[in-house]
């Protein structure tokens, strides 16, 4: 079983739609959680950290459920520019990150 | 705008040849990571360094891969001999451990094709 699992998608949604991705992790000792974004043929970049209380950054909302060991990302009012692969990331130690294989989002006009 | 740089950006080589990839981390960052990304496996951590010391290279095939940090401004990943299954995108990333930030800044990657 992979340490971080994601639905690979693709999720094809129209502009303006709300879309949610989930991710599960296997190690209960995981301490920190993140979503990274990777555009086609580009490097991954940090989108947002995920806090236990949940957090929001504009149209993006991240949630963490430690009991069920899953993380979610909600995107409201999708834009064409949101099309990318979203990587779920967990950290067990203070600097080693474990990446999921990503969920691909395609927003169409 | 500080960035991680990697060279070369693309490399095509024949099976059996040596490949060396270079990375310049962001000045002031004390951790450096090497990842390999393929469609099937996603991003896999190959090795990482903190303050130039290797901390974990368990993800790296030891018989053919080696990673070094000869100084704070240069990290290298070497494959000798290369094989077709090594074809992938190799990313270097850097970060600052110990300051409460886990963010890693990735370079643009080296796209390696071994024929």
Interface residues (C-beta under 8 A of the other chain):
Chain A: X32 X34 X42 X43 X44 X45 X46 X49 X87 X91 X94 X95 X96 X97 X98 X99 X100 X101 X102
Chain B: X31 X33 X35 X41 X42 X43 X45 X48 X50 X56 X91 X95 X97 X98 X102 X103 X104 X106 X107 X108 X109
